[in-house]
Amino acid sequence: MSTNADCIFCKIVLNQIPAKIADANDQVIAFHDLTPRAPTHILIIPRDHISSVNDLSRSTASVLADMTLMAQKLAKEADLSESGYRIVMNTGKNAGQTVFHLHMHLLGGRPMDWPPG
């Protein structure tokens, strides 16, 4: 597993800082956001440090499927499948990425506006 010692999400993966874990498997880990923007706001990250979508390769791109399937499972468990939910990935500062470890936001439990920002 590749990690970055300065990355807050890597520290969560390594259990060096606490997080309210929603689910985890060998590839990805999901935890509740500390500043939720919706009644359900869960972050889903790969265990390996990948800075952003820009750093994916053919050998690492399958993690997106793992993250999406985890989002689907968590949305179902939160009873969001019928009402709807949003999954968001920001890439780069202008898109709003503040932690440079690939992550997906699962948001639900309220109506979402469009365009988002």
C-alpha positions as CSV (number, residue, x, y, z in Angstrom):
1,M,0.0,0.0,0.0
2,S,1.3,3.4,-0.9
3,T,0.7,6.3,1.5
4,N,1.7,9.9,2.0
5,A,2.9,10.8,5.5
6,D,1.5,14.3,5.2
7,C,-2.0,13.3,3.9
8,I,-4.8,13.5,6.4
9,F,-6.8,10.8,4.5
10,C,-3.7,8.4,4.5
11,K,-3.6,9.0,8.3
12,I,-7.3,7.8,8.5
13,V,-6.4,4.8,6.4
14,L,-3.5,4.0,8.8
15,N,-5.7,4.6,11.9
16,Q,-3.4,7.4,13.0
17,I,-6.3,9.8,13.4
18,P,-9.9,8.9,14.3
19,A,-12.8,8.9,11.8
20,K,-16.4,7.7,12.0
21,I,-16.0,4.7,9.6
22,A,-19.1,3.9,7.5
23,D,-17.7,0.9,5.7
24,A,-14.3,-0.5,4.5
25,N,-12.9,-3.3,2.4
26,D,-9.4,-4.2,1.0
27,Q,-9.5,-1.4,-1.6
28,V,-11.5,1.5,-0.2
29,I,-12.6,3.0,3.1
30,A,-15.7,5.3,3.7
31,F,-16.1,7.7,6.6
32,H,-18.5,10.5,7.6
33,D,-17.5,14.0,6.7
34,L,-16.7,16.2,9.7
35,T,-18.5,19.2,8.0
36,P,-21.5,17.6,6.3
37,R,-23.2,19.4,3.5
38,A,-26.3,17.1,3.5
39,P,-27.9,14.8,6.1
40,T,-25.8,12.0,4.5
41,H,-22.3,13.1,3.6
42,I,-19.8,10.3,3.4
43,L,-16.3,10.4,1.9
44,I,-15.1,7.3,0.0
45,I,-11.3,7.0,-0.6
46,P,-8.9,4.4,-1.9
47,R,-6.6,2.9,0.6
48,D,-3.6,3.7,-1.7
49,H,-2.6,7.3,-2.0
50,I,-3.7,8.7,-5.4
51,S,-3.7,12.5,-5.4
52,S,-6.6,13.1,-7.8
53,V,-8.3,11.8,-10.9
54,N,-5.3,13.3,-12.8
55,D,-3.1,10.7,-11.3
56,L,-5.1,7.6,-12.2
57,S,-3.6,5.1,-14.6
58,R,-4.8,2.0,-16.3
59,S,-3.4,0.0,-13.4
60,T,-5.2,2.1,-10.7
61,A,-8.4,3.2,-12.5
62,S,-10.4,0.1,-11.2
63,V,-10.5,1.9,-7.8
64,L,-13.2,4.2,-9.3
65,A,-15.4,1.1,-9.7
66,D,-14.7,0.0,-6.1
67,M,-15.5,3.5,-4.8
68,T,-18.7,3.8,-6.9
69,L,-19.9,0.3,-5.7
70,M,-19.2,1.4,-2.1
71,A,-21.3,4.6,-2.7
72,Q,-24.1,2.5,-4.1
73,K,-24.1,0.2,-1.1
74,L,-24.0,3.0,1.4
75,A,-26.7,4.9,-0.4
76,K,-28.9,1.8,-0.2
77,E,-28.2,1.4,3.5
78,A,-29.1,5.1,4.1
79,D,-32.4,4.5,2.2
80,L,-31.4,7.0,-0.6
81,S,-31.7,4.7,-3.6
82,E,-35.3,5.7,-4.4
83,S,-35.1,9.4,-3.4
84,G,-31.8,10.0,-5.0
85,Y,-28.2,10.9,-4.1
86,R,-25.2,12.6,-5.6
87,I,-21.7,11.4,-5.9
88,V,-19.1,14.1,-6.5
89,M,-15.3,14.1,-7.2
90,N,-13.5,17.4,-7.3
91,T,-10.2,17.6,-9.2
92,G,-7.9,20.5,-8.5
93,K,-8.1,23.7,-6.5
94,N,-10.5,25.5,-8.9
95,A,-12.9,22.6,-8.6
96,G,-12.9,22.7,-4.8
97,Q,-10.5,19.9,-4.0
98,T,-9.0,20.7,-0.6
99,V,-7.5,17.3,0.3
100,F,-5.2,15.9,-2.4
101,H,-6.1,12.3,-1.9
102,L,-8.6,10.9,-4.5
103,H,-12.0,10.9,-2.8
104,M,-15.7,10.8,-3.7
105,H,-18.5,12.6,-1.7
106,L,-21.7,10.7,-1.3
107,L,-24.4,13.3,-0.5
108,G,-28.1,12.7,0.1
109,G,-31.1,13.1,2.3
110,R,-32.2,16.5,0.8
111,P,-33.0,18.0,-2.6
112,M,-29.9,18.9,-4.6
113,D,-29.7,22.1,-6.8
114,W,-28.3,22.2,-10.3
115,P,-25.9,23.5,-11.3
116,P,-24.0,22.6,-8.1
117,G,-21.7,25.6,-7.9
